[in-house]
Amino acid sequence: MKTKVLLCTLAMTVLAGCQPATRNIDIANDEGKAVMGLDYRDFDQAAAAMISSLVRSGTLNKKDGGRYVMATGRIVNDTMQRIDTDQLMAKVEQEMMNSGQVVMTSAVGDKAGDSLVYEVRDLRDSDRADEFDESTMQAKKTLIAPELSISGKILQRNVKYDKKTQQVEYYFQLRITDLTTGLRFWQEEKILGKRGSSKSVSW
């Protein structure tokens, strides 16, 4: 029995020693190998390039010098991967707000960011409101409606490059619409291409 336990322990030790060591990634300077799917570097690159183009275009320069109120509309994932589109938009929204030209609303949108916006108002209109200091409750008609919306799409196209190589193209598309007139203010497409072994999978 002791021999079996010793052999099992030895086998587990050997197997553990064969596993590659875990190490932290230098996010600011990641020299790791590229992957056929989308990783955080791709999201950062696409978001930074598109928002840089948006800021340079002057689209968000408001005449009165103020900031636009913007809502995030629908972002369609038309790739073979299960992408959380909130991940891409979090970076986009962050960059727009950092420009000082936009404030995002959490009250409306395809995935409104904070359910408490309406929960506190439901509380205000319920019997439980009597337990709260009335002066601290959100008044009616205080929410600010968005002036602009940002929406978009991520597409994937796989191309057979040669017998041993495949090419995967990712298209990041964003557009900004004036919610009063329905007119599109701005539109941008960023393409990321990857080329690798035809045996690699991109999902």
SULJONOR-V707899 format. One record per run of one state. SS is the DSSP state (hx for helix, st for strand, lp for the rest). FROM is the first residue (numbers start at 0). TO is the last residue. Records with the same first field share a line. If there is no record, write none. Layout:
BEGIN
SS->FROM-TO ; FROM-TO
END
This chain:
BEGIN
lp->0-0 ; 18-25 ; 29-38 ; 57-66 ; 78-83 ; 98-100 ; 104-114 ; 124-125 ; 131-132 ; 136-146 ; 160-163 ; 178-182 ; 197-202
hx->1-17 ; 26-28 ; 39-56 ; 84-97 ; 115-123 ; 126-130 ; 133-135
st->67-77 ; 101-103 ; 147-159 ; 164-177 ; 183-196
END
